[in-house]
Amino acid sequence: MAVASTSSSTNWVNTRPTFSSSPRRRLGSSSICYSKKLNSKTIHCAIETQSIIHFPNRSPCKESTSTCHPESPSSSSFSYSPVAPRNWNLFQKAAAMALDAIENGLRTREKKHPLPKTVDPDVQIAGNFSPVPEQPVRHFLPVAGKIPDDIQGVYLRNGANPFFQPTSGHHLFDGDGMIYAVKFDQGSASYACRFTETQRHVQERAIGKPIFPKAIGELHGHSGIAKLLLFYARGLCGLVDCSQGIGVANAGLVYFNNHLLAMSEDDLPYHVRVTPSGDLKTVGRYSFNDQLKLNSTMIAHPKLDPVSGELFALSYDVIKKPYLKYFRFSPEGKKSEDVAIDLKTPTMVHDFAITENFVVIPDHQVVFNMSEMITGGSPVVYDNEKVSRFGVLDKYASDGSGIKWIEVPDCFCFHLWNAWEEPESGEVVVIGSCMTPADSIFNESDKELKSVLSEIRLNLKTGESSRRAIISPENDVNLEIGMVNKNLLGRKTTYAYLAVAEPWPKVSGFAKVNLSTGETSKFIYGDSKYGGEPLFLPNSENEDDGHVLAFVHDEKTWESEIQIVNSKTLELEATVKLPTRVPYGFHGTFINTDDLATQALS
């Protein structure tokens, strides 16, 4: 049952209305139930989940995948017959056959060696991390309770959903982007999910098999180098076109300047439209009217300033300098000049923060070192000789010379929830979840992963920093994906709504945390129910007045739902039963009805 609690009390309150339903096929006997501390079946990696994998049976389709990929939960089989596009000439067909033969030989050699759990598909996309097929719109979904009157619009969440079964190494982050959409209209709800039609996805679907190398799962060691060379050879032969981007658009979503943008940090965003019926349609790769170069990228966590209406973003490069660039867009979508951020090494900068006057840029110890592949390693490494630091730069700086770097040793925040200025003390306060081991998402570790909600203070006068855990150790839990009230982003906030990532990496509920006192109230989704990022939807000027929405999956019945929780009382007000399973995913957003009506066509 769904429950709410506070850290100062052990009383748990039942808040979940119920509706009857017929259970679907349940998990097989091969599944493993995990508690917080595992004994004999411990998996030390980013994805610890049930040891079964459900993959939709599918064959290549030239038309919409929604009608030809029925999900078969009881089977993990997969088959395809590569289909050469009609415009390939004889040379290209011969080259494709030769390169396929080389690739098959490479895979045969790979199978002789066990995969690390961080890139083993049987671990990374097992259970409800496994993919689903597209679903056209389904209207008038069953609702228990009452959908609040102020929730009018569409809740969208992104995720990694591989179209083809992996043929070798695969990390959870490697899957094709799929958006799951629930549209609310006068107390009723509809649901649809669609792949974002990236250039990568479109080309692989046409060919009938995965061709583009997976950035994390495959690009490591000598086999990774070989796969890169094979990919470049296919490009030289005209079998693939990487000039239009290679990204998966599976991580973030933002609605800006009448455009819904789906993003991953390896490419430009993709513009996706929500149709009047609640369906999703990919418009195309979005360069902000050619203001971003076709070979550039934009990270998946741009920041939308609630006061100025501007969008702030970063782009990083793992090969050439400048390794990091900062830029912004006016509310009308006009881009500023790039500001080069001087980094000594290419660094993973997955997220950053804004305040009223500054951008706050982390430079942590997880870096890219492509030479590691030559010695058989992963290009994503932890540099223990590097000292983590944060850079504070004026939002409207024309170059990076004025950035002030402040060291924060042994600090790795994959996500930053908010930041603000405190002029009296000359400090910038940063709220983030500090993760240890820092690279455990990408590389195996024997240490238990911890994600500690932290307050980091950067003193701009002295150049010193301090860090404290916001929640007391006896009440601490792993807190990851979540948000503050979006209307206060960059300003001092009292509350954050964060996923309770336990048992890691599954999410058993969310926590409402008072960032000043550390007082924590938890809402647990229910027995054998797990979710993802909680989305806070404000409905007044009071900071915590609104609702929290979350996709939730029941691992007993194998069914999914939307839970709508009152953010003040943490009482469940409504549950929307979804027609198909929704995998655990990444980040989401909400577009209200008025904004839906003004969406751009291109």
C-alpha positions in Angstrom: 0.0 0.0 0.0 1.1 3.5 -0.5 2.2 5.2 2.6 3.4 8.6 3.9 5.8 9.3 6.7 8.1 11.8 8.3 11.6 11.2 9.7 10.4 12.2 13.1 7.8 9.5 13.3 7.5 5.8 12.7 3.8 5.9 12.1 2.9 5.1 8.5 -0.4 6.2 7.1 -2.4 4.4 4.4 -3.3 6.9 1.7 -4.0 4.8 -1.3 -7.5 4.4 -2.8 -7.9 1.1 -4.6 -9.6 -0.2 -7.7 -10.1 -3.8 -8.7 -8.3 -5.2 -11.7 -7.4 -8.6 -13.1 -3.7 -9.3 -12.6 -1.6 -10.0 -15.7 1.0 -12.6 -16.0 3.3 -12.4 -13.0 7.0 -12.6 -12.9 8.5 -16.0 -13.3 10.2 -18.1 -10.7 13.6 -17.0 -11.9 13.1 -13.5 -10.6 15.1 -12.3 -7.6 13.7 -10.1 -4.8 16.2 -7.6 -3.5 16.2 -6.0 -0.1 18.4 -3.0 0.7 21.3 -5.1 1.8 21.8 -8.1 -0.5 23.5 -11.3 0.5 24.3 -14.0 -2.0 23.0 -12.3 -5.1 24.6 -8.9 -4.8 25.1 -7.0 -8.0 27.6 -4.1 -7.6 26.6 -1.8 -10.5 24.3 0.9 -11.5 21.4 -1.5 -12.2 20.3 -4.0 -9.6 17.1 -5.6 -10.6 15.3 -8.8 -11.3 17.2 -11.4 -13.3 14.7 -11.7 -16.1 14.4 -9.7 -19.2 11.3 -8.9 -21.2 11.8 -7.8 -24.7 9.1 -7.1 -27.3 9.1 -9.7 -30.1 9.6 -7.6 -33.3 10.7 -7.7 -36.8 11.8 -4.7 -38.9 8.9 -2.5 -40.1 8.9 0.1 -42.8 5.8 1.8 -41.3 4.9 2.8 -37.7 6.1 0.4 -35.1 3.0 0.8 -33.1 1.1 -1.8 -35.2 3.8 -4.4 -35.7 5.6 -4.8 -32.4 3.2 -6.5 -29.9 4.8 -6.9 -26.5 5.3 -10.5 -25.4 6.1 -10.4 -21.7 6.7 -14.2 -21.5 9.4 -14.3 -24.1 12.8 -12.7 -24.5 13.3 -14.0 -28.0 14.2 -11.6 -30.8 14.7 -12.0 -34.5 15.4 -9.7 -37.5 16.5 -10.0 -41.1 18.6 -7.0 -42.1 17.1 -5.3 -45.1 19.3 -3.3 -47.4 17.7 0.1 -48.3 16.5 0.1 -51.9 18.9 2.9 -52.9 22.1 0.9 -52.1 24.1 0.1 -55.2 25.9 -3.2 -55.7 29.2 -1.9 -54.2 27.3 -0.8 -51.1 25.5 -4.1 -50.7 28.8 -6.0 -51.0 30.5 -3.6 -48.5 27.6 -4.1 -46.1 28.0 -7.9 -46.3 31.7 -7.7 -45.8 31.4 -5.4 -42.8 28.6 -7.4 -41.3 30.9 -10.5 -41.5 33.7 -8.7 -39.7 31.3 -7.5 -37.1 29.9 -11.0 -36.6 33.4 -12.4 -36.1 34.1 -9.6 -33.5 30.9 -10.5 -31.6 31.8 -14.2 -31.6 35.1 -13.3 -30.0 33.3 -11.0 -27.5 31.0 -13.8 -26.4 34.0 -15.8 -25.1 34.4 -13.2 -22.3 31.8 -12.3 -19.7 30.5 -8.7 -19.9 30.8 -6.4 -16.8 27.5 -6.0 -15.1 27.5 -2.3 -16.0 27.2 -3.2 -19.7 25.5 -6.6 -19.5 22.0 -6.4 -21.1 20.7 -9.1 -18.8 21.3 -6.8 -15.9 20.9 -3.3 -17.4 17.5 -3.8 -19.1 16.0 -6.6 -16.9 12.6 -6.6 -15.4 10.8 -3.3 -15.8 13.9 -1.7 -17.2 13.2 -3.7 -20.3 11.7 -2.0 -23.4 8.1 -1.8 -24.6 6.6 -1.1 -28.1 5.0 2.1 -29.1 1.4 2.6 -28.1 -1.2 4.8 -30.0 -3.5 7.0 -27.9 -5.8 5.3 -25.5 -8.5 7.6 -24.1 -10.7 7.5 -21.0 -8.4 5.6 -18.8 -9.7 4.1 -15.5 -9.3 6.6 -12.6 -9.5 5.8 -8.9 -10.2 9.0 -6.8 -10.5 12.3 -8.6 -7.9 14.0 -10.8 -7.5 17.6 -9.4 -9.2 20.3 -11.4 -6.0 22.3 -11.7 -4.2 19.5 -13.6 -4.9 20.4 -17.2 -2.3 19.5 -19.9 0.1 16.7 -20.5 2.7 15.0 -18.3 5.6 13.7 -20.4 8.5 11.6 -19.3 11.5 10.5 -21.3 13.4 7.1 -21.1 15.8 4.8 -22.8 13.9 2.1 -24.7 16.1 0.0 -27.1 14.3 -0.8 -30.3 16.6 -3.7 -31.1 17.7 -6.3 -28.7 21.4 -5.6 -27.9 23.9 -7.8 -29.7 26.7 -7.0 -27.3 27.4 -4.6 -24.5 24.6 -2.3 -23.5 24.2 0.3 -20.7 20.8 1.5 -19.5 21.7 5.0 -20.9 22.2 3.6 -24.4 18.6 2.9 -25.3 16.6 4.7 -28.0 14.6 7.6 -26.7 10.9 7.0 -26.0 8.4 9.6 -24.5 5.5 8.5 -22.4 2.6 11.0 -22.3 -0.5 11.2 -20.1 -2.9 14.0 -21.2 -5.3 15.3 -18.6 -8.5 17.0 -19.8 -11.4 17.9 -17.5 -10.9 15.0 -15.1 -10.2 12.3 -17.8 -6.9 11.0 -19.0 -5.3 9.5 -22.1 -2.0 7.7 -22.7 0.4 7.3 -25.6 4.1 6.4 -26.0 6.3 6.9 -29.0 9.9 6.6 -30.0 11.6 9.9 -30.8 12.4 9.6 -34.4 16.1 10.4 -34.2 18.4 10.0 -37.2 20.0 7.1 -35.5 16.6 5.4 -34.9 15.3 6.0 -38.4 18.5 4.7 -40.1 18.7 1.6 -37.9 15.1 0.8 -38.4 15.5 1.1 -42.2 18.5 -1.2 -42.2 16.9 -3.7 -39.8 19.5 -3.9 -37.1 21.6 -1.8 -34.7 24.5 -0.1 -36.6 25.4 2.9 -34.5 27.9 2.1 -31.7 26.5 2.4 -28.2 28.5 5.2 -26.4 28.7 3.5 -23.0 28.0 -0.2 -23.6 30.2 -0.9 -26.5 32.9 1.8 -26.7 35.5 0.3 -24.4 38.7 -1.7 -25.0 40.0 -3.0 -28.3 36.5 -4.2 -29.4 35.2 -0.6 -28.9 37.9 0.7 -31.2 37.1 -1.9 -33.8 33.4 -1.0 -33.7 34.2 2.7 -34.2 36.3 1.8 -37.2 33.5 -0.4 -38.6 31.1 2.5 -38.1 33.3 4.9 -39.9 33.8 2.4 -42.7 30.1 2.1 -43.1 29.9 5.9 -43.3 32.6 6.1 -46.0 30.7 3.5 -48.0 27.5 5.6 -47.7 25.7 2.9 -45.6 25.0 5.3 -42.7 24.9 9.0 -42.4 26.3 10.4 -39.2 26.3 14.0 -40.4 22.8 14.5 -39.0 23.7 13.4 -35.5 24.1 10.1 -33.7 22.2 10.8 -30.4 19.3 9.0 -28.8 17.4 11.9 -27.3 16.4 9.7 -24.3 17.2 11.8 -21.2 15.7 15.2 -20.7 12.6 17.1 -21.8 12.1 20.9 -21.8 9.3 23.1 -23.2 10.8 26.3 -24.4 9.6 28.9 -26.9 6.6 26.8 -28.0 8.8 23.7 -28.6 8.9 20.5 -26.7 12.5 19.3 -26.9 13.8 15.8 -26.2 17.5 15.7 -25.4 20.6 13.6 -24.7 24.0 15.2 -24.3 25.4 13.5 -27.4 23.4 15.4 -29.9 21.2 18.4 -30.7 17.7 18.3 -29.2 14.7 16.9 -31.1 11.5 18.8 -31.5 8.4 16.7 -30.7 4.8 17.8 -31.0 1.9 16.8 -28.8 -1.1 16.3 -31.1 -4.6 17.5 -30.2 -5.5 13.8 -29.4 -2.6 13.4 -27.1 -0.3 11.5 -29.4 3.3 12.4 -30.1 5.0 13.3 -33.4 8.7 13.9 -34.0 9.1 17.1 -36.1 12.9 16.7 -36.4 16.3 17.5 -35.1 16.3 21.0 -33.8 19.1 23.5 -34.3 17.2 26.6 -33.0 16.9 27.8 -36.6 20.4 26.9 -37.6 21.9 28.8 -34.6 23.5 25.5 -33.3 25.9 23.8 -35.7 24.8 20.4 -37.0 27.8 18.6 -35.4 27.4 20.2 -32.0 25.6 19.0 -28.9 23.5 20.3 -26.0 23.3 18.6 -22.6 20.0 17.2 -21.4 19.6 19.5 -18.5 19.2 23.1 -19.8 17.9 25.6 -17.2 14.8 27.7 -17.8 14.8 30.9 -15.8 11.3 31.3 -14.4 11.7 35.1 -14.2 13.5 36.1 -17.4 12.2 33.2 -19.5 15.7 32.6 -20.9 17.1 29.1 -21.5 20.7 28.4 -20.3 22.7 25.4 -21.7 26.0 23.7 -22.0 27.7 21.6 -24.6 30.7 19.4 -24.1 33.2 17.8 -26.5 35.3 14.7 -25.6 37.9 15.1 -28.3 38.9 18.7 -29.0 39.1 22.0 -27.1 37.1 23.8 -25.9 35.9 20.8 -24.0 33.0 22.8 -22.6 30.9 25.7 -24.0 28.2 27.8 -22.3 25.4 29.6 -24.1 21.9 30.9 -23.6 18.7 31.7 -25.5 16.4 34.7 -25.2 12.7 33.9 -24.5 12.2 34.2 -28.3 14.9 31.7 -29.0 17.8 33.9 -30.1 21.1 32.3 -29.2 24.1 34.1 -27.5 27.7 33.7 -28.6 29.4 30.6 -27.2 31.5 31.1 -24.1 34.4 28.7 -23.9 35.0 27.2 -20.4 38.6 26.3 -19.9 38.9 22.7 -18.8 42.2 20.8 -18.7 40.5 17.5 -19.6 37.2 16.6 -21.2 34.8 16.1 -18.2 31.4 14.6 -17.9 29.2 17.6 -17.1 25.7 16.0 -17.0 24.1 18.9 -15.1 24.7 22.4 -13.8 22.8 25.2 -12.0 21.7 28.8 -12.3 21.1 31.6 -9.8 19.7 35.0 -10.4 23.0 36.3 -11.6 25.3 33.3 -12.1 25.7 29.9 -13.7 27.3 27.3 -11.6 29.3 24.7 -13.5 30.7 21.5 -11.9 34.1 20.2 -13.0 34.2 16.8 -11.3 36.5 13.7 -11.3 34.6 11.7 -13.9 36.4 12.4 -17.1 36.8 11.1 -20.6 40.1 9.5 -21.6 39.9 7.9 -25.0 43.4 6.5 -24.7 42.1 4.1 -22.0 40.4 2.1 -24.9 43.9 1.3 -26.3 44.8 -0.5 -23.1 41.4 -2.3 -23.0 39.6 0.0 -20.6 36.6 2.3 -20.6 36.9 5.9 -21.8 34.8 7.0 -18.9 37.2 7.0 -15.9 37.5 8.4 -12.4 40.6 10.6 -12.0 41.7 10.3 -8.4 44.4 12.9 -8.9 41.9 15.6 -9.9 40.2 17.8 -7.3 36.5 18.5 -7.9 35.5 22.1 -8.2 32.7 24.4 -9.1 32.9 27.4 -11.5 30.8 30.4 -10.9 30.3 32.7 -13.9 28.2 35.7 -14.6 25.1 34.6 -16.6 25.7 37.3 -19.2 29.5 36.9 -19.5 30.8 37.3 -23.1 33.9 35.1 -22.3 35.0 32.6 -19.7 37.8 34.7 -18.2 35.7 35.9 -15.3 34.8 32.4 -14.0 35.8 31.8 -10.4 36.7 28.2 -9.6 36.2 26.9 -6.0 37.4 23.5 -5.0 35.0 21.0 -3.3 37.1 17.9 -2.8 35.7 14.4 -3.3 32.4 15.8 -4.6 30.5 14.3 -7.5 26.9 15.5 -8.1 25.4 13.7 -11.1 22.4 16.1 -10.6 22.0 19.6 -9.1 18.6 20.4 -7.8 18.9 24.2 -7.3 21.3 27.0 -6.4 20.9 30.6 -5.1 22.9 33.5 -3.8 23.2 34.7 -0.3 24.7 38.3 -0.7 25.1 38.8 3.1 27.8 36.1 3.3 29.0 36.4 -0.3 28.1 32.7 -0.9 26.4 30.7 -3.6 24.5 27.8 -2.2 24.2 24.7 -4.3 21.9 21.8 -3.6 22.8 18.4 -5.1 23.0 14.7 -4.5 26.7 13.7 -3.9 27.3 10.2 -5.3 30.0 7.7 -4.2 31.7 5.9 -5.8 31.6 8.7 -8.4 31.9 6.4 -11.5 29.8 3.5 -10.2 27.1 4.2 -12.8 29.7 3.4 -15.5 32.2 1.1 -13.9 31.9 -1.9 -11.5 32.6 -1.2 -7.9 32.7 -3.3 -4.8 31.5 -0.4 -2.7 27.9 0.3 -1.9 26.6 3.2 -3.9 25.4 6.2 -1.8 23.7 9.3 -3.0 23.7 12.0 -0.2 21.5 15.1 -0.5 24.0 17.9 0.2 24.3 21.6 0.7 27.5 23.0 -0.9 28.5 26.6 -0.1 30.8 28.4 -2.4 32.3 31.6 -0.8 33.0 34.0 -3.6 35.0 36.3 -1.3 37.4 33.8 0.2 37.4 31.1 -2.5 36.6 28.5 0.1 33.8 25.9 0.2 31.9 23.9 2.7 29.6 20.9 2.4 27.0 19.3 4.7 24.6 16.4 4.5 21.1 17.9 4.7 19.5 14.8 6.2 20.8 13.4 9.5 22.7 10.1 9.1 20.2 8.0 11.0 17.4 9.1 8.6 19.4 9.3 5.4 18.3 7.5 2.3 19.6 7.5 -1.3 17.9 10.5 -3.0 18.3 11.1 -6.7 16.2 12.3 -9.6 13.7 15.0 -8.7 13.2 18.8 -8.5 12.3 21.9 -6.7 9.3 24.2 -7.5 10.2 25.2 -11.1 8.8 28.8 -10.4 11.7 29.3 -7.9 14.6 27.8 -9.8 17.7 29.8 -9.1 16.1 31.4 -6.0 16.2 30.2 -2.4 13.8 27.3 -1.9 12.6 25.5 1.2 11.6 22.2 -0.4 12.8 19.6 -2.8 10.9 16.5 -4.1 13.4 13.7 -4.7 13.1 10.0 -5.6 13.9 7.5 -2.8 16.3 5.4 -4.8 16.1 2.3 -2.7 16.6 -0.6 -3.3 19.1 1.1 -5.6 18.5 1.8 -8.5 14.8 1.2 -8.2 12.6 4.0 -6.7 10.2 3.0 -3.9 8.7 6.4 -3.4 9.6 10.1 -3.1 10.7 12.4 -0.3 9.7 15.9 0.4 12.8 17.4 2.1 13.0 20.7 4.0 16.4 21.9 2.8 17.0 24.1 5.8 16.1 21.7 8.6 16.5 18.3 6.9 13.0 17.3 8.0 11.9 14.6 5.6 8.4 13.3 4.7 8.2 10.2 2.5 5.6 8.9 0.2 6.0 5.2 -0.6 4.3 4.0 -3.8 3.1 0.6 -2.3 4.1 -3.0 -1.8 6.2 -4.2 -4.8 5.5 -0.8 -6.6 8.4 1.3 -7.9 8.6 4.5 -9.9 11.0 7.1 -11.1 11.4 10.9 -11.1 8.6 12.7 -9.1 7.3 15.7 -11.0 6.2 18.6 -8.8 3.4 20.6 -10.4 2.7 23.9 -8.5 -0.7 25.5 -8.5 -0.3 28.6 -6.4 2.3 31.1 -5.2 2.9 29.0 -2.0 6.0 27.0 -2.6 4.7 23.6 -1.6 1.2 24.0 -2.8 0.5 21.6 -5.7 0.7 18.0 -6.7 3.4 15.4 -7.3 2.9 13.1 -10.3 4.8 9.9 -10.9 4.8 6.8 -13.2 4.6 3.7 -11.0 4.9 0.1 -11.9 3.6 -2.9 -9.9 6.1 -5.7 -10.1 3.5 -8.3 -8.8 0.8 -7.6 -11.4 3.1 -6.2 -14.1 0.8 -3.2 -14.5 1.6 0.5 -14.5 -0.2 3.6 -13.3 0.1 7.3 -12.6 -0.1 8.3 -9.0 -1.2 11.9 -8.2 -0.2 13.0 -4.6 -1.1 16.2 -2.7 2.3 17.8 -2.1 1.2 19.4 1.2 -0.5 16.5 2.9 1.2 13.6 0.9 -2.1 12.0 0.4 -2.8 10.1 -2.7 -5.7 11.9 -4.5 -5.9 9.9 -7.7 -4.5 6.9 -9.5 -4.7 6.6 -13.3 -4.5 3.0 -14.5 -2.4 2.8 -17.7 -3.2 0.4 -20.5 0.4 -0.9 -20.9 3.6 -1.3 -18.9 5.8 1.8 -18.5 9.5 1.1 -18.0 11.5 3.0 -15.4 12.9 6.0 -17.1 14.5 9.4 -16.7 13.3 13.0 -16.7 10.0 14.6 -17.5 8.0 17.8 -17.8 4.5 19.1 -17.8 2.9 21.3 -20.5 -0.3 23.1 -19.6 -3.3 23.3 -21.9 -2.7 26.9 -22.9 0.9 26.1 -24.0 -0.3 23.1 -25.9 -2.5 25.3 -28.0 0.5 27.5 -29.1 3.0 24.8 -30.1 5.2 25.6 -33.0 4.7 23.5 -36.1 8.4 23.4 -37.0 
